[in-house]
Amino acid sequence: MAVLNTNIKEYRERKNIKQSELAQLVGVRRETIVHLENGKYNPSLKLAMDIAKIFQVTVEELFEFTD
C-alpha cells in the first residue's frame, strides 16, 4: 500500500509560517495541517494545489507516494 509523504512542514518552517496561519490561508482547521504533516490525512486535489500555491512550488514537490 502506498504511503503519502509530505514536505509541508519543511516549507512551512522555511517561510516561518505557523500551522494555524497556513490553515487560515487555505481555509482549513489547524488540525488538518497537523494531520497532513504527520501523513495521517490525504488532501483533496484542491487543498494540495492551494498549499502548493502558498509556497510557490508544485504539488509533486510537496507530496510524494512511496510503497
N, CA, C and O atoms as CSV, one atom per row, in Angstrom:
chain,resi,resn,atom,element,x,y,z
A,1,MET,N,N,0.834,-1.190,0.000
A,1,MET,CA,C,0.000,0.000,0.000
A,1,MET,C,C,0.878,1.254,0.000
A,1,MET,O,O,1.851,1.335,0.750
A,2,ALA,N,N,0.539,2.209,-0.826
A,2,ALA,CA,C,1.330,3.429,-0.943
A,2,ALA,C,C,1.117,4.334,0.270
A,2,ALA,O,O,0.016,4.426,0.812
A,3,VAL,N,N,2.186,4.990,0.676
A,3,VAL,CA,C,2.152,5.912,1.809
A,3,VAL,C,C,2.408,7.320,1.282
A,3,VAL,O,O,3.291,7.526,0.450
A,4,LEU,N,N,1.642,8.277,1.763
A,4,LEU,CA,C,1.818,9.662,1.340
A,4,LEU,C,C,2.842,10.356,2.228
A,4,LEU,O,O,2.653,10.471,3.439
A,5,ASN,N,N,3.922,10.814,1.616
A,5,ASN,CA,C,4.927,11.606,2.332
A,5,ASN,C,C,4.727,13.061,1.946
A,5,ASN,O,O,4.360,13.374,0.814
A,6,THR,N,N,4.973,13.947,2.907
A,6,THR,CA,C,4.776,15.366,2.642
A,6,THR,C,C,5.950,16.195,3.125
A,6,THR,O,O,6.612,15.849,4.103
A,7,ASN,N,N,6.198,17.292,2.427
A,7,ASN,CA,C,7.251,18.236,2.804
A,7,ASN,C,C,6.657,19.546,3.321
A,7,ASN,O,O,7.347,20.563,3.387
A,8,ILE,N,N,5.377,19.517,3.685
A,8,ILE,CA,C,4.718,20.755,4.118
A,8,ILE,C,C,5.443,21.395,5.292
A,8,ILE,O,O,5.673,22.604,5.296
A,9,LYS,N,N,5.801,20.598,6.280
A,9,LYS,CA,C,6.447,21.153,7.473
A,9,LYS,C,C,7.744,21.883,7.113
A,9,LYS,O,O,8.008,22.973,7.621
A,10,GLU,N,N,8.546,21.282,6.242
A,10,GLU,CA,C,9.816,21.905,5.857
A,10,GLU,C,C,9.578,23.245,5.156
A,10,GLU,O,O,10.234,24.239,5.468
A,11,TYR,N,N,8.637,23.266,4.208
A,11,TYR,CA,C,8.346,24.515,3.502
A,11,TYR,C,C,7.747,25.549,4.452
A,11,TYR,O,O,8.054,26.738,4.366
A,12,ARG,N,N,6.898,25.088,5.348
A,12,ARG,CA,C,6.255,26.000,6.297
A,12,ARG,C,C,7.296,26.629,7.224
A,12,ARG,O,O,7.248,27.830,7.490
A,13,GLU,N,N,8.225,25.828,7.709
A,13,GLU,CA,C,9.261,26.349,8.608
A,13,GLU,C,C,10.215,27.291,7.875
A,13,GLU,O,O,10.676,28.276,8.453
A,14,ARG,N,N,10.513,26.999,6.610
A,14,ARG,CA,C,11.380,27.899,5.816
A,14,ARG,C,C,10.762,29.281,5.677
A,14,ARG,O,O,11.464,30.292,5.709
A,15,LYS,N,N,9.424,29.318,5.521
A,15,LYS,CA,C,8.721,30.598,5.353
A,15,LYS,C,C,8.284,31.177,6.698
A,15,LYS,O,O,7.662,32.238,6.744
A,16,ASN,N,N,8.610,30.480,7.798
A,16,ASN,CA,C,8.265,30.936,9.143
A,16,ASN,C,C,6.755,31.154,9.287
A,16,ASN,O,O,6.305,32.171,9.816
A,17,ILE,N,N,5.986,30.170,8.802
A,17,ILE,CA,C,4.525,30.221,8.886
A,17,ILE,C,C,4.070,29.178,9.902
A,17,ILE,O,O,4.491,28.023,9.839
A,18,LYS,N,N,3.219,29.579,10.828
A,18,LYS,CA,C,2.674,28.650,11.821
A,18,LYS,C,C,1.619,27.770,11.168
A,18,LYS,O,O,1.043,28.122,10.139
A,19,GLN,N,N,1.377,26.614,11.787
A,19,GLN,CA,C,0.330,25.712,11.284
A,19,GLN,C,C,-1.008,26.439,11.202
A,19,GLN,O,O,-1.738,26.297,10.222
A,20,SER,N,N,-1.324,27.209,12.225
A,20,SER,CA,C,-2.611,27.921,12.255
A,20,SER,C,C,-2.694,28.961,11.138
A,20,SER,O,O,-3.764,29.176,10.569
A,21,GLU,N,N,-1.573,29.604,10.824
A,21,GLU,CA,C,-1.560,30.599,9.742
A,21,GLU,C,C,-1.777,29.926,8.388
A,21,GLU,O,O,-2.544,30.420,7.561
A,22,LEU,N,N,-1.103,28.803,8.165
A,22,LEU,CA,C,-1.265,28.080,6.910
A,22,LEU,C,C,-2.711,27.591,6.780
A,22,LEU,O,O,-3.313,27.681,5.710
A,23,ALA,N,N,-3.250,27.082,7.866
A,23,ALA,CA,C,-4.636,26.602,7.862
A,23,ALA,C,C,-5.592,27.723,7.460
A,23,ALA,O,O,-6.503,27.513,6.658
A,24,GLN,N,N,-5.383,28.895,8.013
A,24,GLN,CA,C,-6.252,30.032,7.703
A,24,GLN,C,C,-6.106,30.436,6.234
A,24,GLN,O,O,-7.094,30.766,5.578
A,25,LEU,N,N,-4.883,30.409,5.723
A,25,LEU,CA,C,-4.639,30.794,4.334
A,25,LEU,C,C,-5.338,29.881,3.336
A,25,LEU,O,O,-5.756,30.327,2.268
A,26,VAL,N,N,-5.466,28.596,3.684
A,26,VAL,CA,C,-6.074,27.648,2.748
A,26,VAL,C,C,-7.487,27.228,3.161
A,26,VAL,O,O,-8.108,26.398,2.496
A,27,GLY,N,N,-7.994,27.800,4.253
A,27,GLY,CA,C,-9.384,27.579,4.634
A,27,GLY,C,C,-9.699,26.248,5.289
A,27,GLY,O,O,-10.773,25.684,5.081
A,28,VAL,N,N,-8.747,25.738,6.093
A,28,VAL,CA,C,-8.996,24.502,6.846
A,28,VAL,C,C,-8.659,24.733,8.314
A,28,VAL,O,O,-8.141,25.786,8.684
A,29,ARG,N,N,-8.959,23.738,9.147
A,29,ARG,CA,C,-8.612,23.834,10.567
A,29,ARG,C,C,-7.139,23.485,10.760
A,29,ARG,O,O,-6.552,22.773,9.945
A,30,ARG,N,N,-6.547,23.987,11.837
A,30,ARG,CA,C,-5.139,23.697,12.132
A,30,ARG,C,C,-4.904,22.194,12.231
A,30,ARG,O,O,-3.858,21.701,11.809
A,31,GLU,N,N,-5.871,21.463,12.784
A,31,GLU,CA,C,-5.732,20.014,12.927
A,31,GLU,C,C,-5.531,19.332,11.574
A,31,GLU,O,O,-4.830,18.325,11.476
A,32,THR,N,N,-6.141,19.880,10.550
A,32,THR,CA,C,-5.969,19.316,9.202
A,32,THR,C,C,-4.511,19.424,8.770
A,32,THR,O,O,-3.957,18.484,8.201
A,33,ILE,N,N,-3.890,20.575,9.043
A,33,ILE,CA,C,-2.465,20.757,8.710
A,33,ILE,C,C,-1.608,19.794,9.520
A,33,ILE,O,O,-0.666,19.205,8.989
A,34,VAL,N,N,-1.927,19.629,10.806
A,34,VAL,CA,C,-1.194,18.684,11.662
A,34,VAL,C,C,-1.270,17.279,11.060
A,34,VAL,O,O,-0.251,16.599,10.934
A,35,HIS,N,N,-2.482,16.845,10.688
A,35,HIS,CA,C,-2.655,15.507,10.124
A,35,HIS,C,C,-1.941,15.369,8.782
A,35,HIS,O,O,-1.379,14.314,8.486
A,36,LEU,N,N,-1.958,16.418,7.973
A,36,LEU,CA,C,-1.230,16.381,6.702
A,36,LEU,C,C,0.266,16.201,6.944
A,36,LEU,O,O,0.913,15.371,6.306
A,37,GLU,N,N,0.806,16.986,7.870
A,37,GLU,CA,C,2.247,16.916,8.147
A,37,GLU,C,C,2.659,15.564,8.710
A,37,GLU,O,O,3.788,15.118,8.504
A,38,ASN,N,N,1.741,14.911,9.424
A,38,ASN,CA,C,2.036,13.607,10.026
A,38,ASN,C,C,1.672,12.440,9.122
A,38,ASN,O,O,1.797,11.281,9.519
A,39,GLY,N,N,1.221,12.739,7.907
A,39,GLY,CA,C,0.885,11.689,6.956
A,39,GLY,C,C,-0.370,10.907,7.306
A,39,GLY,O,O,-0.553,9.784,6.837
A,40,LYS,N,N,-1.238,11.492,8.130
A,40,LYS,CA,C,-2.457,10.813,8.549
A,40,LYS,C,C,-3.684,11.257,7.751
A,40,LYS,O,O,-4.800,10.829,8.045
A,41,TYR,N,N,-3.488,12.099,6.759
A,41,TYR,CA,C,-4.604,12.644,6.000
A,41,TYR,C,C,-4.172,12.868,4.562
A,41,TYR,O,O,-3.128,13.468,4.307
A,42,ASN,N,N,-4.972,12.390,3.625
A,42,ASN,CA,C,-4.711,12.646,2.207
A,42,ASN,C,C,-5.538,13.850,1.784
A,42,ASN,O,O,-6.765,13.821,1.877
A,43,PRO,N,N,-4.885,14.901,1.324
A,43,PRO,CA,C,-5.617,16.114,0.970
A,43,PRO,C,C,-6.400,15.960,-0.331
A,43,PRO,O,O,-6.069,15.133,-1.181
A,44,SER,N,N,-7.424,16.760,-0.465
A,44,SER,CA,C,-8.109,16.846,-1.755
A,44,SER,C,C,-7.141,17.496,-2.743
A,44,SER,O,O,-6.164,18.130,-2.345
A,45,LEU,N,N,-7.419,17.334,-4.005
A,45,LEU,CA,C,-6.573,17.961,-5.024
A,45,LEU,C,C,-6.572,19.475,-4.860
A,45,LEU,O,O,-5.532,20.119,-4.995
A,46,LYS,N,N,-7.748,20.043,-4.568
A,46,LYS,CA,C,-7.836,21.498,-4.388
A,46,LYS,C,C,-6.968,21.953,-3.216
A,46,LYS,O,O,-6.237,22.937,-3.335
A,47,LEU,N,N,-7.041,21.247,-2.085
A,47,LEU,CA,C,-6.239,21.629,-0.922
A,47,LEU,C,C,-4.750,21.502,-1.225
A,47,LEU,O,O,-3.964,22.379,-0.867
A,48,ALA,N,N,-4.363,20.416,-1.883
A,48,ALA,CA,C,-2.956,20.228,-2.249
A,48,ALA,C,C,-2.477,21.367,-3.145
A,48,ALA,O,O,-1.375,21.885,-2.963
A,49,MET,N,N,-3.306,21.753,-4.108
A,49,MET,CA,C,-2.929,22.844,-5.021
A,49,MET,C,C,-2.892,24.186,-4.294
A,49,MET,O,O,-2.021,25.013,-4.567
A,50,ASP,N,N,-3.823,24.409,-3.376
A,50,ASP,CA,C,-3.833,25.659,-2.604
A,50,ASP,C,C,-2.574,25.789,-1.753
A,50,ASP,O,O,-1.975,26.862,-1.679
A,51,ILE,N,N,-2.178,24.693,-1.112
A,51,ILE,CA,C,-0.963,24.724,-0.285
A,51,ILE,C,C,0.264,24.946,-1.167
A,51,ILE,O,O,1.141,25.737,-0.821
A,52,ALA,N,N,0.331,24.257,-2.296
A,52,ALA,CA,C,1.463,24.428,-3.216
A,52,ALA,C,C,1.562,25.873,-3.684
A,52,ALA,O,O,2.661,26.414,-3.806
A,53,LYS,N,N,0.428,26.493,-3.944
A,53,LYS,CA,C,0.417,27.890,-4.395
A,53,LYS,C,C,0.986,28.825,-3.312
A,53,LYS,O,O,1.711,29.770,-3.621
A,54,ILE,N,N,0.653,28.556,-2.059
A,54,ILE,CA,C,1.171,29.367,-0.942
A,54,ILE,C,C,2.705,29.346,-0.948
A,54,ILE,O,O,3.351,30.378,-0.767
A,55,PHE,N,N,3.272,28.154,-1.158
A,55,PHE,CA,C,4.726,28.003,-1.120
A,55,PHE,C,C,5.385,28.190,-2.484
A,55,PHE,O,O,6.608,28.105,-2.596
A,56,GLN,N,N,4.591,28.443,-3.516
A,56,GLN,CA,C,5.087,28.656,-4.870
A,56,GLN,C,C,5.933,27.475,-5.356
A,56,GLN,O,O,7.019,27.640,-5.911
A,57,VAL,N,N,5.382,26.272,-5.119
A,57,VAL,CA,C,6.019,25.034,-5.578
A,57,VAL,C,C,4.944,24.177,-6.254
A,57,VAL,O,O,3.762,24.518,-6.230
A,58,THR,N,N,5.361,23.075,-6.850
A,58,THR,CA,C,4.396,22.165,-7.455
A,58,THR,C,C,3.843,21.221,-6.390
A,58,THR,O,O,4.440,21.041,-5.329
A,59,VAL,N,N,2.705,20.630,-6.691
A,59,VAL,CA,C,2.114,19.641,-5.789
A,59,VAL,C,C,3.092,18.481,-5.583
A,59,VAL,O,O,3.208,17.940,-4.484
A,60,GLU,N,N,3.794,18.108,-6.663
A,60,GLU,CA,C,4.755,17.000,-6.576
A,60,GLU,C,C,5.917,17.304,-5.639
A,60,GLU,O,O,6.496,16.390,-5.052
A,61,GLU,N,N,6.264,18.585,-5.495
A,61,GLU,CA,C,7.324,18.939,-4.562
A,61,GLU,C,C,6.856,18.810,-3.109
A,61,GLU,O,O,7.672,18.587,-2.214
A,62,LEU,N,N,5.563,18.948,-2.873
A,62,LEU,CA,C,5.018,18.858,-1.519
A,62,LEU,C,C,4.639,17.444,-1.115
A,62,LEU,O,O,4.813,17.054,0.040
A,63,PHE,N,N,4.120,16.673,-2.068
A,63,PHE,CA,C,3.577,15.353,-1.765
A,63,PHE,C,C,4.214,14.285,-2.641
A,63,PHE,O,O,4.496,14.510,-3.818
A,64,GLU,N,N,4.437,13.110,-2.039
A,64,GLU,CA,C,5.006,12.003,-2.788
A,64,GLU,C,C,4.485,10.685,-2.204
A,64,GLU,O,O,4.479,10.492,-0.988
A,65,PHE,N,N,4.056,9.800,-3.075
A,65,PHE,CA,C,3.631,8.477,-2.644
A,65,PHE,C,C,4.806,7.523,-2.733
A,65,PHE,O,O,5.526,7.511,-3.732
A,66,THR,N,N,5.004,6.717,-1.686
A,66,THR,CA,C,6.036,5.689,-1.700
A,66,THR,C,C,5.394,4.356,-1.331
A,66,THR,O,O,4.363,4.318,-0.660
A,67,ASP,N,N,6.003,3.279,-1.770
A,67,ASP,CA,C,5.473,1.940,-1.470
A,67,ASP,C,C,5.890,1.460,-0.099
A,67,ASP,O,O,5.528,0.355,0.306
